Amino acid sequence: MTMLTLGAQAQRQQISYIEETKYWYYVYDEAGKKIGGLSRSSVGDLKGWGSDFFVAKYYSFYRIYDAKGKVLKAMNVSDVGEIVGVSGNTITSRCGSWIFTWNKEGKKMSARSAN
């Protein structure tokens, strides 16, 4: 189970930075204040973050989390491919000879040839 401690004020804050330690990810807001901590064992490998979400690979799934640590969407790695970037409100992945752009809710926005 993902553990994240947040107050009512933290729910309105946006992600500025995520610190990675051996056992935890610590989420910081734009003022540099720690707004929560998530166990690495329950989140998986961090792939990137935008202003109000982050993406982690957990076994054969990519999970999209909101700033509070709630899973917004789980997507199968075989459908998504390899995540190559997270920026703004989008996620970019490469699957075979295709480049996909996803929104933070996990909906595919576009596809184009990687060649």
C-alpha positions as CSV (number, residue, x, y, z in Angstrom):
1,M,0.0,0.0,0.0
2,T,1.3,3.5,-0.9
3,M,1.9,5.7,2.1
4,L,1.6,9.5,1.6
5,T,0.9,12.1,4.3
6,L,-0.7,15.3,3.1
7,G,-2.7,18.1,4.7
8,A,-5.5,20.0,3.0
9,Q,-3.1,22.7,1.9
10,A,-0.7,20.2,0.4
11,Q,-3.5,18.8,-1.8
12,R,-3.5,22.1,-3.8
13,Q,0.3,22.2,-4.2
14,Q,2.1,21.1,-7.3
15,I,5.2,18.9,-7.7
16,S,8.5,20.8,-8.1
17,Y,10.9,18.0,-7.3
18,I,10.9,14.3,-6.2
19,E,13.9,13.2,-4.1
20,E,14.9,9.6,-4.5
21,T,16.5,7.8,-1.5
22,K,17.2,4.1,-1.0
23,Y,13.7,3.3,0.4
24,W,11.6,6.4,-0.3
25,Y,10.5,9.1,-2.7
26,Y,10.0,12.5,-1.2
27,V,7.7,14.9,-3.0
28,Y,8.4,18.6,-2.7
29,D,6.2,21.6,-3.7
30,E,7.3,24.8,-5.6
31,A,8.4,26.4,-2.3
32,G,10.7,23.5,-1.5
33,K,8.5,22.1,1.3
34,K,8.2,18.4,1.6
35,I,4.5,17.4,0.9
36,G,4.8,13.7,1.3
37,G,6.8,10.5,1.1
38,L,6.1,7.3,-0.8
39,S,7.7,3.9,-0.3
40,R,9.8,2.8,-3.2
41,S,8.8,-0.8,-2.8
42,S,5.1,0.1,-3.3
43,V,5.7,2.7,-6.1
44,G,8.4,1.1,-8.3
45,D,10.9,2.9,-10.4
46,L,10.3,6.6,-10.9
47,K,10.3,7.5,-14.6
48,G,9.5,11.2,-14.4
49,W,7.0,13.9,-13.2
50,G,5.0,16.8,-14.4
51,S,3.7,19.7,-12.3
52,D,0.9,17.6,-10.7
53,F,1.5,14.0,-11.5
54,F,4.4,11.4,-11.7
55,V,5.0,8.1,-13.5
56,A,6.6,5.0,-12.0
57,K,7.2,1.5,-13.4
58,Y,5.9,-1.2,-11.1
59,Y,6.6,-4.7,-12.5
60,S,4.8,-4.9,-15.9
61,F,2.8,-1.7,-15.4
62,Y,3.4,2.0,-15.6
63,R,1.3,3.8,-12.9
64,I,0.4,7.4,-13.2
65,Y,0.0,9.1,-9.8
66,D,-1.4,12.4,-8.8
67,A,0.6,14.7,-6.5
68,K,-1.2,13.1,-3.5
69,G,0.1,9.6,-4.4
70,K,-3.3,8.3,-5.7
71,V,-3.0,6.0,-8.8
72,L,-4.8,7.7,-11.7
73,K,-4.1,5.0,-14.3
74,A,-2.2,1.8,-14.7
75,M,-1.0,0.9,-18.2
76,N,0.6,-2.3,-19.4
77,V,4.3,-1.9,-20.4
78,S,3.7,-4.0,-23.5
79,D,1.1,-1.4,-24.7
80,V,3.1,1.7,-23.8
81,G,6.6,0.6,-24.6
82,E,9.5,2.5,-23.0
83,I,8.8,5.9,-21.4
84,V,11.3,8.4,-22.9
85,G,10.1,11.6,-21.3
86,V,7.6,13.2,-19.0
87,S,7.0,17.0,-19.4
88,G,4.2,19.4,-18.7
89,N,1.1,17.4,-18.8
90,T,2.3,14.7,-21.2
91,I,4.1,11.4,-21.2
92,T,6.1,10.3,-24.3
93,S,6.9,6.7,-25.0
94,R,8.5,4.6,-27.7
95,C,7.0,1.2,-28.7
96,G,8.8,-0.5,-31.5
97,S,8.9,2.0,-34.4
98,W,6.2,4.2,-32.9
99,I,6.3,7.3,-30.7
100,F,3.2,7.8,-28.5
101,T,2.1,10.8,-26.5
102,W,-0.2,10.3,-23.5
103,N,-1.9,12.7,-21.3
104,K,-1.7,12.5,-17.5
105,E,-4.9,10.5,-17.3
106,G,-3.3,7.8,-19.5
107,K,-5.2,8.5,-22.7
108,K,-3.2,8.2,-25.9
109,M,-3.2,11.7,-27.6
110,S,-1.1,11.0,-30.6
111,A,1.1,8.4,-32.4
112,R,3.8,8.9,-35.1
113,S,6.4,6.9,-36.8
114,A,9.8,6.9,-35.0
115,N,11.6,6.8,-38.3
